Amino acid sequence: MNYYEVLYIVNPNYGKDKISEIINDINTHVESKKHSILNHNFWGKKQLAYSVNKEKYGNYVLLHAEFSNPSFVNDFKQFLNLNSEVLKYLVVKLDEKPTLEKEEKEEKEEDR
């Protein structure tokens, strides 16, 4: 399987309702193409290293996904490029399945 980590930045002027709508749109797009979402985390509003579209801040969202077809990455990048709410994004292929926050908490509890 091919695991990917996608970090994307959404317009800072959007509220939580609009951001959750954007997250749902991205989830729907990925799942409609028969791929799976492992985790979707909203990190919050943070300052950008440089201004993007005259914005100094952005809402960061981290996505872990499993793409069964590696060629879907290019289609997904094109989808993010055409999405006007997404300012910037970064797609990274992972060597192994990412550990989710719930799994990390369970592992820490087992170690005790």
Order of alpha helices (4+ residues) and beta strands (2+ residues): beta-alpha-beta-beta-alpha-beta-alpha
